[in-house]
Amino acid sequence: MEALESELGRRGKSLDDVLKITLYLAEMDAYTFVNDAYERYVDGEVPARTTVDVCDLLGGAAVTVDGVVALE
């Protein structure tokens, strides 16, 4: 979420501009931990969210975050 927040900031946007988040988890056992971390970043009106359990993520990552952001 920090990386997403940083990238949004570089483009003059914030997490408030996010319309939808997709979380890809290599281990669904980590869902509660990931959800707790997610809730620390997103408050107020939360974007739509999908969580997907996957077998493997690029580079051995545990979690990948994909966001759809309003540009205007």
N, CA, C and O atoms as a DFTB+ gen file, in Angstrom:
288 C
 N C O
     1  1       0.835      -1.185       0.000
     2  2       0.000       0.000       0.000
     3  2       0.879       1.248       0.000
     4  3       0.521       2.261      -0.600
     5  1       2.026       1.175       0.670
     6  2       2.933       2.323       0.658
     7  2       3.413       2.615      -0.760
     8  3       3.482       3.774      -1.170
     9  1       3.741       1.570      -1.503
    10  2       4.206       1.762      -2.880
    11  2       3.097       2.358      -3.742
    12  3       3.356       3.240      -4.561
    13  1       1.874       1.889      -3.567
    14  2       0.739       2.433      -4.324
    15  2       0.528       3.889      -3.961
    16  3       0.340       4.731      -4.840
    17  1       0.557       4.191      -2.676
    18  2       0.364       5.566      -2.211
    19  2       1.460       6.486      -2.773
    20  3       1.179       7.616      -3.173
    21  1       2.688       6.006      -2.800
    22  2       3.810       6.779      -3.329
    23  2       3.638       7.031      -4.827
    24  3       3.830       8.152      -5.298
    25  1       3.280       6.000      -5.562
    26  2       3.090       6.132      -7.010
    27  2       1.947       7.087      -7.329
    28  3       2.044       7.885      -8.261
    29  1       0.881       7.010      -6.572
    30  2      -0.239       7.937      -6.756
    31  2       0.219       9.374      -6.500
    32  3      -0.134      10.284      -7.250
    33  1       0.997       9.573      -5.451
    34  2       1.500      10.902      -5.113
    35  2       2.353      11.491      -6.222
    36  3       2.296      12.694      -6.478
    37  1       3.140      10.657      -6.880
    38  2       3.966      11.128      -8.003
    39  2       3.114      11.666      -9.145
    40  3       3.577      12.470      -9.954
    41  1       1.883      11.220      -9.201
    42  2       0.971      11.629     -10.271
    43  2      -0.085      12.633      -9.786
    44  3      -1.060      12.919     -10.481
    45  1       0.135      13.156      -8.581
    46  2      -0.786      14.146      -8.040
    47  2      -2.103      13.562      -7.571
    48  3      -3.107      14.270      -7.502
    49  1      -2.108      12.280      -7.248
    50  2      -3.316      11.586      -6.798
    51  2      -3.085      11.025      -5.403
    52  3      -1.962      11.022      -4.897
    53  1      -4.160      10.553      -4.791
    54  2      -4.058       9.932      -3.471
    55  2      -4.940       8.687      -3.446
    56  3      -5.619       8.375      -4.424
    57  1      -4.920       7.993      -2.333
    58  2      -5.765       6.806      -2.194
    59  2      -7.249       7.160      -2.300
    60  3      -8.070       6.291      -2.593
    61  1      -7.599       8.420      -2.066
    62  2      -8.987       8.855      -2.219
    63  2      -9.451       8.792      -3.670
    64  3     -10.654       8.763      -3.930
    65  1      -8.510       8.770      -4.622
    66  2      -8.839       8.718      -6.042
    67  2      -8.983       7.290      -6.566
    68  3      -9.333       7.088      -7.729
    69  1      -8.716       6.305      -5.720
    70  2      -8.795       4.898      -6.129
    71  2     -10.257       4.461      -6.185
    72  3     -11.011       4.628      -5.226
    73  1     -10.641       3.896      -7.337
    74  2     -12.009       3.416      -7.536
    75  2     -12.156       1.946      -7.174
    76  3     -13.196       1.528      -6.664
    77  1     -11.100       1.150      -7.444
    78  2     -11.169      -0.289      -7.194
    79  2      -9.770      -0.809      -6.910
    80  3      -8.795      -0.389      -7.534
    81  1      -9.692      -1.725      -5.964
    82  2      -8.438      -2.394      -5.597
    83  2      -8.629      -3.894      -5.793
    84  3      -9.660      -4.457      -5.426
    85  1      -7.613      -4.530      -6.380
    86  2      -7.577      -5.988      -6.418
    87  2      -6.330      -6.426      -5.674
    88  3      -5.222      -5.995      -5.992
    89  1      -6.516      -7.279      -4.686
    90  2      -5.406      -7.840      -3.916
    91  2      -5.192      -9.277      -4.374
    92  3      -6.124     -10.081      -4.361
    93  1      -3.989      -9.593      -4.772
    94  2      -3.623     -10.960      -5.150
    95  2      -2.771     -11.527      -4.023
    96  3      -1.706     -10.989      -3.720
    97  1      -3.226     -12.600      -3.405
    98  2      -2.518     -13.205      -2.265
    99  2      -1.979     -14.578      -2.638
   100  3      -2.709     -15.426      -3.151
   101  1      -0.698     -14.787      -2.376
   102  2      -0.097     -16.098      -2.616
   103  2      -0.515     -17.096      -1.539
   104  3      -0.453     -18.306      -1.752
   105  1      -0.938     -16.591      -0.388
   106  2      -1.391     -17.441       0.714
   107  2      -2.652     -16.840       1.328
   108  3      -2.589     -15.771       1.935
   109  1      -3.777     -17.496       1.184
   110  2      -5.017     -16.957       1.756
   111  2      -4.974     -16.944       3.280
   112  3      -5.765     -16.247       3.917
   113  1      -4.058     -17.707       3.868
   114  2      -3.897     -17.665       5.325
   115  2      -3.482     -16.271       5.790
   116  3      -3.663     -15.933       6.960
   117  1      -2.931     -15.462       4.894
   118  2      -2.476     -14.110       5.234
   119  2      -3.599     -13.079       5.095
   120  3      -3.367     -11.888       5.303
   121  1      -4.806     -13.517       4.748
   122  2      -5.903     -12.578       4.478
   123  2      -6.151     -11.614       5.646
   124  3      -6.263     -10.408       5.426
   125  1      -6.236     -12.110       6.851
   126  2      -6.527     -11.256       8.003
   127  2      -5.424     -10.217       8.191
   128  3      -5.720      -9.045       8.425
   129  1      -4.177     -10.618       8.094
   130  2      -3.053      -9.703       8.225
   131  2      -3.101      -8.630       7.131
   132  3      -2.944      -7.443       7.415
   133  1      -3.316      -9.049       5.893
   134  2      -3.377      -8.117       4.761
   135  2      -4.571      -7.177       4.914
   136  3      -4.456      -5.981       4.649
   137  1      -5.699      -7.704       5.334
   138  2      -6.889      -6.878       5.523
   139  2      -6.661      -5.821       6.606
   140  3      -7.083      -4.675       6.451
   141  1      -6.006      -6.194       7.686
   142  2      -5.696      -5.236       8.753
   143  2      -4.790      -4.120       8.225
   144  3      -5.017      -2.947       8.519
   145  1      -3.775      -4.478       7.453
   146  2      -2.879      -3.481       6.867
   147  2      -3.642      -2.586       5.894
   148  3      -3.454      -1.370       5.894
   149  1      -4.490      -3.172       5.079
   150  2      -5.302      -2.424       4.111
   151  2      -6.159      -1.380       4.824
   152  3      -6.246      -0.236       4.377
   153  1      -6.787      -1.769       5.923
   154  2      -7.676      -0.868       6.652
   155  2      -6.933       0.310       7.279
   156  3      -7.542       1.346       7.546
   157  1      -5.634       0.170       7.517
   158  2      -4.852       1.296       8.044
   159  2      -4.653       2.387       6.992
   160  3      -4.426       3.545       7.339
   161  1      -4.736       2.029       5.723
   162  2      -4.523       2.985       4.637
   163  2      -5.818       3.558       4.075
   164  3      -5.845       4.700       3.616
   165  1      -6.873       2.785       4.110
   166  2      -8.126       3.197       3.479
   167  2      -9.167       3.458       4.566
   168  3      -9.520       2.564       5.335
   169  1      -9.645       4.691       4.614
   170  2     -10.692       5.018       5.583
   171  2     -11.751       5.864       4.879
   172  3     -11.575       6.263       3.728
   173  1     -12.821       6.125       5.562
   174  2     -13.909       6.885       4.931
   175  2     -14.598       6.035       3.878
   176  3     -14.959       4.885       4.128
   177  1     -14.776       6.611       2.700
   178  2     -15.424       5.883       1.606
   179  2     -14.394       4.966       0.952
   180  3     -13.486       5.435       0.267
   181  1     -14.536       3.671       1.162
   182  2     -13.549       2.717       0.653
   183  2     -13.883       2.323      -0.789
   184  3     -15.053       2.224      -1.158
   185  1     -12.850       2.101      -1.593
   186  2     -13.085       1.671      -2.975
   187  2     -13.573       0.222      -3.021
   188  3     -13.398      -0.533      -2.064
   189  1     -14.179      -0.151      -4.132
   190  2     -14.544      -1.554      -4.340
   191  2     -13.269      -2.386      -4.234
   192  3     -12.185      -1.919      -4.584
   193  1     -13.404      -3.619      -3.751
   194  2     -12.215      -4.452      -3.571
   195  2     -12.519      -5.900      -3.912
   196  3     -13.585      -6.431      -3.599
   197  1     -11.546      -6.516      -4.563
   198  2     -11.590      -7.944      -4.851
   199  2     -10.309      -8.558      -4.307
   200  3      -9.233      -7.976      -4.441
   201  1     -10.421      -9.726      -3.696
   202  2      -9.247     -10.451      -3.223
   203  2      -9.200     -11.783      -3.957
   204  3     -10.188     -12.516      -4.008
   205  1      -8.031     -12.085      -4.527
   206  2      -7.862     -13.286      -5.340
   207  2      -6.734     -14.130      -4.755
   208  3      -5.645     -13.622      -4.486
   209  1      -6.998     -15.408      -4.563
   210  2      -5.994     -16.364      -4.121
   211  2      -5.288     -16.899      -5.364
   212  3      -5.935     -17.430      -6.268
   213  1      -3.957     -16.760      -5.411
   214  2      -3.189     -17.222      -6.561
   215  2      -2.134     -18.218      -6.112
   216  3      -1.776     -18.271      -4.936
   217  1      -1.640     -19.005      -7.056
   218  2      -0.622     -20.004      -6.734
   219  2       0.747     -19.382      -6.519
   220  3       1.508     -19.820      -5.657
   221  1       1.058     -18.355      -7.309
   222  2       2.388     -17.771      -7.269
   223  2       2.322     -16.342      -7.773
   224  3       1.487     -16.022      -8.619
   225  1       3.190     -15.480      -7.265
   226  2       3.273     -14.093      -7.716
   227  2       4.679     -13.808      -8.208
   228  3       5.638     -14.433      -7.755
   229  1       4.804     -12.885      -9.114
   230  2       6.071     -12.506      -9.709
   231  2       7.093     -12.143      -8.634
   232  3       6.795     -11.398      -7.700
   233  1       8.274     -12.672      -8.780
   234  2       9.353     -12.365      -7.846
   235  2       9.180     -12.980      -6.471
   236  3       9.898     -12.621      -5.537
   237  1       8.231     -13.909      -6.332
   238  2       8.012     -14.546      -5.046
   239  2       7.271     -13.676      -4.041
   240  3       7.280     -13.960      -2.843
   241  1       6.625     -12.611      -4.528
   242  2       5.882     -11.709      -3.646
   243  2       4.765     -12.460      -2.934
   244  3       4.226     -13.435      -3.456
   245  1       4.429     -11.997      -1.747
   246  2       3.320     -12.573      -0.988
   247  2       2.000     -11.916      -1.370
   248  3       0.948     -12.556      -1.357
   249  1       2.069     -10.619      -1.712
   250  2       0.873      -9.837      -2.043
   251  2       1.195      -8.909      -3.206
   252  3       2.271      -8.313      -3.253
   253  1       0.264      -8.789      -4.141
   254  2       0.346      -7.779      -5.195
   255  2      -0.938      -6.987      -5.162
   256  3      -2.026      -7.548      -5.030
   257  1      -0.806      -5.661      -5.284
   258  2      -1.962      -4.756      -5.252
   259  2      -2.105      -4.134      -6.622
   260  3      -1.141      -3.623      -7.192
   261  1      -3.321      -4.183      -7.149
   262  2      -3.644      -3.578      -8.442
   263  2      -4.764      -2.580      -8.196
   264  3      -5.776      -2.928      -7.588
   265  1      -4.600      -1.343      -8.659
   266  2      -5.599      -0.327      -8.407
   267  2      -6.086       0.336      -9.685
   268  3      -5.323       0.542     -10.628
   269  1      -7.371       0.667      -9.697
   270  2      -7.966       1.470     -10.770
   271  2      -8.210       2.840     -10.172
   272  3      -8.865       2.968      -9.138
   273  1      -7.672       3.883     -10.838
   274  2      -7.681       5.226     -10.272
   275  2      -8.385       6.204     -11.215
   276  3      -8.225       6.134     -12.434
   277  1      -9.164       7.115     -10.631
   278  2      -9.807       8.172     -11.393
   279  2      -8.750       9.203     -11.786
   280  3      -8.039       9.716     -10.922
   281  1      -8.641       9.507     -13.066
   282  2      -7.645      10.475     -13.516
   283  2      -8.183      11.900     -13.515
   284  3      -7.414      12.850     -13.363
   285  1      -9.456      12.058     -13.677
   286  2     -10.052      13.407     -13.708
   287  2     -11.193      13.502     -12.752
   288  3     -11.817      14.557     -12.639
